[in-house]
Amino acid sequence: MVYLRIASALIALVYWVAEPIGGDGSLVNSLIKASCVTLLAVSVVPSGRLMLVAALALGAAGDYLLSRSGDIMFMAGMGAFAVAHILYVVLFLSLPTRMRIVPMVALVAYGGLMAVVMWEGAGALRVPVMAYIVVIIAMGLAALSRARSEQFWVLLAGAGLFILSDTLLATRLFLWEGEAAFPGGFLIWPTYWCAQFALMWGFERSRG
C-alpha cells in the first residue's frame, strides 16, 4: 500500500501549497483535504490494525467537518478528533510503560496554560474546546509514558506535532485578532499531516 501513502503525501503537499482549492469552504476543497488521511487509513487496512484505521478515519472525517462552515460542523469535527485521540491513547497504553514525570508535569502545565489562554477567546465553544484540550493532552501524556522502543521517537514526534498543530489552529481561531493573516498558519497543515503519518507509521510497526 506504499502507493497510497505516496499519493497521500503528494495530495497533502498540493493542498498545502494551493489551499484553498476550489475556493475557501468549497466542497472540492473539503474532499481533497479529507482524502489525504483517508488514503493513510486505507493503507493500514491490510495490517489488520483496525483501531489505528478507525483513528485515522476519524481524523479524515474531522478534516472534512472542520473545513465546512458553522459551529455545528466545527463541534462535530472537534468531536471526531477527540474520539480519534482517545483511540490513540488506547493504542499507546497497549505498549510497554515507562513514566517520565518531569516532561509529563510540563505537558500538564502546558495544557493548563492553553486552557487559561483560550478560555475567553473560545466564547460559546468554551466547554468543547476545554474538553478537547484535556483529550489531546491525555494523548501526549500517553505518548510520554511509553517505554523506549524502535518506534518510540516516531510516536512521540507524532503526538508532539499533533499538539503543535492544534495549538497553532486554536491560536488562529480564538486568539489572533490582527488584520493580517496569522503568521503561523502555514505550519498548521504540514505539522498535522506529518503527525498523522508518524502515528500511523509508529503504531503499525509497534508490538502491543
Beta strands, then each sheet from edge to edge (+ up, - down):
end
